[in-house]
Amino acid sequence: MITIACRVCNTQMHVPDDQAGQMEKCPACDRLNDIPAPVEDHRKVERAFFDTSLQLQVRQADLLEKIRYELRWLSLWSKLVIGIIAISYLTGFLLWLFAK
């Protein structure tokens, strides 16, 4: 049995487990109330959510490590390219300067 309280008048109602996820009319005020899943199901959902969250955190950490590794190589390559461009400009400037 699932025990719920009416959202409006707080009347306690007891409903069978097979009505979980449905609506129940309060006998006192005739308002419809949601019937939640039994407590055991909540624990399973919370555990599954925790496991999924933990897996996502591990996956995120792996991806961040890969990104850091790629950025290190990108940084090295960009420094090399910038160095080559700087040397070619300097060489062109020196050739222009001494060609006069």
N, CA, C and O of each residue as an XYZ file, in Angstrom:
400
protein
N       0.834     -1.193      0.000
C       0.000      0.000      0.000
C       0.874      1.251      0.000
O       1.911      1.304      0.662
N       0.444      2.234     -0.741
C       1.113      3.527     -0.782
C       0.269      4.512      0.017
O      -0.945      4.589     -0.172
N       0.901      5.255      0.896
C       0.204      6.268      1.681
C       0.543      7.637      1.113
O       1.712      7.995      0.970
N      -0.512      8.405      0.790
C      -0.296      9.763      0.292
C      -1.184     10.726      1.071
O      -2.169     10.327      1.693
N      -0.818     11.985      1.023
C      -1.634     13.024      1.653
C      -2.165     13.925      0.552
O      -1.451     14.253     -0.396
N      -3.420     14.322      0.684
C      -4.043     15.219     -0.288
C      -3.281     16.549     -0.313
O      -2.895     17.070      0.734
N      -3.070     17.089     -1.510
C      -2.350     18.356     -1.660
C      -3.142     19.531     -1.093
O      -2.561     20.549     -0.718
N      -4.456     19.395     -1.029
C      -5.308     20.511     -0.608
C      -5.663     20.425      0.878
O      -5.455     21.380      1.625
N      -6.198     19.276      1.302
C      -6.708     19.189      2.676
C      -5.862     18.303      3.593
O      -6.188     18.165      4.772
N      -4.787     17.702      3.082
C      -3.877     16.842      3.838
C      -4.522     15.582      4.397
O      -4.014     15.015      5.364
N      -5.611     15.137      3.821
C      -6.238     13.884      4.225
C      -5.340     12.727      3.794
O      -4.885     12.682      2.651
N      -5.085     11.784      4.719
C      -4.259     10.623      4.405
C      -5.073      9.611      3.616
O      -6.202      9.280      3.981
N      -4.484      9.121      2.526
C      -5.152      8.103      1.705
C      -4.203      6.928      1.531
O      -2.991      7.112      1.427
N      -4.755      5.721      1.498
C      -3.989      4.505      1.268
C      -4.484      3.902     -0.037
O      -5.668      3.602     -0.196
N      -3.549      3.731     -0.971
C      -3.916      3.176     -2.283
C      -3.018      1.980     -2.578
O      -1.888      1.913     -2.094
N      -3.523      1.034     -3.376
C      -2.707     -0.149     -3.720
C      -1.485      0.239     -4.560
O      -1.494      1.248     -5.265
N      -0.444     -0.577     -4.470
C       0.792     -0.317     -5.210
C       0.581     -0.285     -6.719
O       1.285      0.435     -7.427
N      -0.382     -1.059     -7.219
C      -0.581     -1.118     -8.672
C      -1.176      0.172     -9.245
O      -1.260      0.311    -10.466
N      -1.585      1.106     -8.407
C      -2.114      2.387     -8.884
C      -1.032      3.470     -8.955
O      -1.331      4.636     -9.211
N       0.213      3.081     -8.728
C       1.314      4.045     -8.777
C       1.379      4.682    -10.156
O       1.250      4.003    -11.174
N       1.582      5.997    -10.176
C       1.657      6.741    -11.419
C       0.307      7.227    -11.919
O       0.240      7.916    -12.937
N      -0.764      6.881    -11.226
C      -2.100      7.302    -11.635
C      -2.574      8.449    -10.742
O      -1.812      8.963     -9.923
N      -3.826      8.840    -10.906
C      -4.425      9.894    -10.096
C      -5.484      9.267     -9.189
O      -6.150      8.301     -9.563
N      -5.625      9.835     -7.988
C      -6.635      9.371     -7.030
C      -7.412     10.566     -6.517
O      -6.832     11.603     -6.195
N      -8.722     10.417     -6.442
C      -9.568     11.498     -5.942
C      -9.628     11.434     -4.422
O      -9.856     10.374     -3.838
N      -9.421     12.583     -3.792
C      -9.479     12.669     -2.334
C     -10.931     12.467     -1.886
O     -11.832     13.097     -2.439
N     -11.174     11.598     -0.894
C     -12.551     11.377     -0.436
C     -13.121     12.578      0.319
O     -14.339     12.724      0.417
N     -12.253     13.439      0.852
C     -12.734     14.574      1.635
C     -13.058     15.789      0.769
O     -14.097     16.422      0.959
N     -12.172     16.125     -0.187
C     -12.374     17.366     -0.949
C     -12.557     17.137     -2.444
O     -12.733     18.104     -3.185
N     -12.522     15.898     -2.911
C     -12.717     15.526     -4.316
C     -11.652     16.082     -5.265
O     -11.904     16.175     -6.466
N     -10.484     16.451     -4.766
C      -9.385     16.910     -5.632
C      -8.565     15.705     -6.091
O      -8.422     14.724     -5.360
N      -8.032     15.789     -7.304
C      -7.184     14.719     -7.822
C      -5.760     14.888     -7.299
O      -5.232     15.998     -7.243
N      -5.152     13.771     -6.919
C      -3.784     13.756     -6.407
C      -2.977     12.714     -7.166
O      -3.481     11.636     -7.481
N      -1.724     13.039     -7.457
C      -0.817     12.083     -8.095
C      -0.422     11.020     -7.083
O      -0.193     11.308     -5.908
N      -0.348      9.783     -7.565
C       0.123      8.693     -6.715
C       1.560      8.393     -7.131
O       1.793      7.962     -8.261
N       2.525      8.613     -6.241
C       3.925      8.364     -6.603
C       4.232      6.871     -6.616
O       3.438      6.052     -6.154
N       5.393      6.539     -7.152
C       5.842      5.154     -7.137
C       6.175      4.754     -5.701
O       6.472      5.615     -4.873
N       6.128      3.462     -5.400
C       6.492      3.025     -4.051
C       7.923      3.425     -3.706
O       8.736      3.681     -4.594
N       8.221      3.475     -2.418
C       9.526      3.944     -1.942
C      10.663      3.109     -2.518
O      11.711      3.662     -2.851
N      10.490      1.802     -2.645
C      11.548      0.949     -3.177
C      11.913      1.373     -4.601
O      13.086      1.376     -4.973
N      10.899      1.730     -5.392
C      11.158      2.161     -6.766
C      11.937      3.469     -6.781
O      12.799      3.659     -7.639
N      11.652      4.377     -5.848
C      12.389      5.633     -5.760
C      13.870      5.357     -5.497
O      14.745      5.997     -6.080
N      14.131      4.403     -4.619
C      15.526      4.078     -4.310
C      16.246      3.523     -5.537
O      17.410      3.844     -5.776
N      15.550      2.686     -6.315
C      16.154      2.144     -7.534
C      16.441      3.260     -8.529
O      17.499      3.281     -9.157
N      15.507      4.177     -8.669
C      15.697      5.294     -9.593
C      16.838      6.182     -9.125
O      17.660      6.609     -9.935
N      16.899      6.467     -7.819
C      17.981      7.292     -7.287
C      19.325      6.612     -7.501
O      20.299      7.276     -7.856
N      19.396      5.298     -7.292
C      20.646      4.562     -7.483
C      21.053      4.578     -8.960
O      22.223      4.780     -9.287
N      20.084      4.366     -9.842
C      20.386      4.396    -11.277
C      20.847      5.787    -11.694
O      21.774      5.922    -12.492
N      20.205      6.817    -11.156
C      20.613      8.191    -11.457
C      22.027      8.454    -10.957
O      22.832      9.072    -11.654
N      22.332      7.982     -9.741
C      23.673      8.164     -9.181
C      24.714      7.450    -10.036
O      25.769      8.010    -10.333
N      24.413      6.196    -10.436
C      25.350      5.441    -11.272
C      25.575      6.133    -12.605
O      26.710      6.234    -13.070
N      24.504      6.608    -13.219
C      24.613      7.308    -14.497
C      25.401      8.594    -14.330
O      26.248      8.920    -15.162
N      25.127      9.323    -13.262
C      25.845     10.565    -12.998
C      27.329     10.296    -12.807
O      28.166     11.041    -13.315
N      27.659      9.239    -12.080
C      29.061      8.882    -11.851
C      29.737      8.509    -13.167
O      30.875      8.906    -13.416
N      29.039      7.748    -14.009
C      29.597      7.370    -15.310
C      29.831      8.604    -16.172
O      30.844      8.693    -16.866
N      28.909      9.547    -16.134
C      29.074     10.779    -16.914
C      30.250     11.603    -16.405
O      30.969     12.210    -17.199
N      30.455     11.633    -15.090
C      31.590     12.374    -14.536
C      32.905     11.748    -14.966
O      33.855     12.461    -15.292
N      32.970     10.418    -14.969
C      34.185      9.730    -15.407
C      34.422     10.002    -16.888
O      35.548     10.279    -17.300
N      33.367      9.923    -17.681
C      33.480     10.186    -19.128
C      33.917     11.628    -19.369
O      34.751     11.887    -20.236
N      33.364     12.558    -18.614
C      33.741     13.962    -18.746
C      35.216     14.161    -18.407
O      35.915     14.905    -19.094
N      35.688     13.506    -17.359
C      37.097     13.618    -16.978
C      37.996     13.059    -18.075
O      39.045     13.632    -18.368
N      37.589     11.933    -18.689
C      38.370     11.364    -19.787
C      38.422     12.322    -20.971
O      39.481     12.526    -21.566
N      37.291     12.903    -21.307
C      37.250     13.841    -22.434
C      38.089     15.079    -22.160
O      38.782     15.571    -23.051
N      38.032     15.585    -20.936
C      38.843     16.757    -20.595
C      40.337     16.444    -20.700
O      41.120     17.282    -21.148
N      40.724     15.251    -20.290
C      42.131     14.868    -20.401
C      42.554     14.782    -21.867
O      43.651     15.215    -22.221
N      41.697     14.230    -22.715
C      42.002     14.164    -24.149
C      42.109     15.558    -24.748
O      42.996     15.821    -25.561
N      41.219     16.439    -24.355
C      41.244     17.817    -24.866
C      42.533     18.509    -24.426
O      43.170     19.200    -25.222
N      42.915     18.328    -23.173
C      44.168     18.934    -22.692
C      45.364     18.418    -23.484
O      46.257     19.187    -23.840
N      45.380     17.116    -23.758
C      46.472     16.530    -24.531
C      46.522     17.134    -25.931
O      47.588     17.516    -26.413
N      45.355     17.217    -26.581
C      45.301     17.795    -27.932
C      45.695     19.265    -27.919
O      46.367     19.729    -28.841
N      45.295     19.997    -26.905
C      45.651     21.416    -26.830
C      47.153     21.601    -26.640
O      47.729     22.560    -27.153
N      47.792     20.684    -25.903
C      49.243     20.773    -25.762
C      49.922     20.651    -27.112
O      50.826     21.428    -27.419
N      49.501     19.683    -27.931
C      50.085     19.516    -29.259
C      49.739     20.689    -30.159
O      50.578     21.155    -30.931
N      48.523     21.161    -30.064
C      48.118     22.318    -30.854
C      48.953     23.528    -30.477
O      49.351     24.308    -31.342
N      49.216     23.683    -29.202
C      50.027     24.797    -28.737
C      51.445     24.694    -29.301
O      52.013     25.693    -29.742
N      52.009     23.496    -29.285
C      53.354     23.316    -29.834
C      53.389     23.610    -31.331
O      54.293     24.290    -31.816
N      52.396     23.089    -32.064
C      52.346     23.319    -33.512
C      52.134     24.790    -33.828
O      52.745     25.325    -34.752
N      51.276     25.439    -33.067
C      51.021     26.859    -33.339
C      52.262     27.696    -33.059
O      52.544     28.649    -33.786
N      53.004     27.349    -32.012
C      54.251     28.066    -31.731
C      55.259     27.856    -32.862
O      55.957     28.789    -33.258
N      55.331     26.637    -33.376
C      56.231     26.345    -34.482
C      55.845     27.133    -35.729
O      56.707     27.711    -36.390
N      54.552     27.158    -36.055
C      54.076     27.895    -37.238
C      54.318     29.387    -37.060
O      54.775     30.050    -37.991
N      54.023     29.918    -35.901
C      54.261     31.350    -35.651
C      55.754     31.662    -35.755
O      56.139     32.709    -36.276
N      56.594     30.746    -35.257
C      58.034     30.945    -35.373
C      58.486     30.959    -36.824
O      59.293     31.802    -37.214
N      57.978     30.038    -37.621
C      58.342     29.991    -39.047
C      57.881     31.256    -39.759
O      58.624     31.822    -40.560
N      56.666     31.703    -39.475
C      56.158     32.932    -40.099
C      57.015     34.125    -39.683
O      57.347     34.971    -40.514
N      57.373     34.197    -38.405
C      58.205     35.314    -37.932
C      59.568     35.298    -38.612
O      60.075     36.349    -39.005
N      60.163     34.121    -38.753
C      61.468     34.018    -39.412
C      61.366     34.422    -40.881
O      62.246     35.111    -41.397
N      60.298     33.999    -41.556
C      60.161     34.357    -42.977
C      59.946     35.864    -43.140
O      60.496     36.462    -44.065
N      59.162     36.485    -42.263
C      58.991     37.944    -42.337
C      60.304     38.661    -42.044
O      60.654     39.633    -42.714
N      61.021     38.178    -41.043
C      62.304     38.786    -40.700
C      63.291     38.640    -41.857
O      64.020     39.576    -42.187
N      63.305     37.454    -42.469
C      64.186     37.228    -43.617
C      63.810     38.147    -44.773
O      64.679     38.749    -45.404
N      62.517     38.250    -45.046
C      62.068     39.160    -46.119
C      62.411     40.597    -45.821
O      62.813     41.332    -46.722
N      62.263     41.015    -44.584
C      62.603     42.389    -44.209
C      64.096     42.631    -44.371
O      64.509     43.664    -44.899
N      64.911     41.673    -43.914
C      66.361     41.840    -44.029
C      66.815     41.867    -45.497
O      67.698     42.641    -45.866
N      66.199     41.009    -46.330
C      66.536     41.030    -47.759
C      66.135     42.368    -48.373
O      66.871     42.919    -49.192
N      64.985     42.888    -47.988
C      64.516     44.181    -48.520
C      65.443     45.296    -48.037
O      65.780     46.201    -48.799
N      65.850     45.229    -46.777
C      66.704     46.267    -46.204
C      68.063     46.300    -46.852
O      68.579     47.372    -47.169
N      68.654     45.128    -47.054
C      70.008     45.100    -47.604
C      70.022     45.140    -49.121
O      71.086     45.296    -49.721
N      68.872     45.005    -49.753
C      68.815     45.078    -51.221
C      68.947     46.525    -51.709
O      69.218     46.753    -52.887
N      68.766     47.461    -50.855
C      68.824     48.875    -51.252
C      70.204     49.312    -51.557
O      70.421     50.473    -51.905
